[in-house]
Amino acid sequence: MDSTGEDGRRNEKEETGQPKTWEQRKLSELVERRNCFSDDKGLPRVEYEDIVSGQGALNNDVFNKNDTRGGIAFEPDDVLYGKLRPYLRNWLNPQFRGIALGDFWVLNPIGANSSFLFTLIRTPAFERVANESTGTKMPRADWQNVSSTEFAVPASREEQSRIGALFAKFDSLITLHQREHFSG
């Protein structure tokens, strides 16, 4: 028995008659890569050195940097993924407009909630695929490989949002705990 989900896609039902809550989807169905170059002087620049590796947080105020280099424009809710040496785990879910400098994929969520996408790119499954990189001196994640890989994704955007919010809360609690631990 089948039904149509909120995104118009057909949702298969399990043997119990209940809708399947998760589905396998290729990354290319969840995101589109932004490639629009910008050198807008009014936008903040984000580069690898501005991101706390493995945490997805900024380590300084990018709005006060005096940098005029051009790069790939990003929008609020896009996800930045550092494709150069992906094992360094440079990713960010900025809630502001800006310019990504360096080897980033700027991922615009089209079939997924932004906070869920940010959670997905930090999973061991995603990391494994991204680390199947090209190049030896300067290994880079291979877009063709990563974008064609299927990942388990909640069928409902609402469920994606709840999962993303839960992990964002965990991240905040971990950061708070680390500040308390290291400041006292």
Order of alpha helices (4+ residues) and beta strands (2+ residues): beta-beta-beta-alpha-beta-beta-beta-beta-beta-beta-beta-beta-beta-beta-alpha-alpha-alpha-beta-alpha
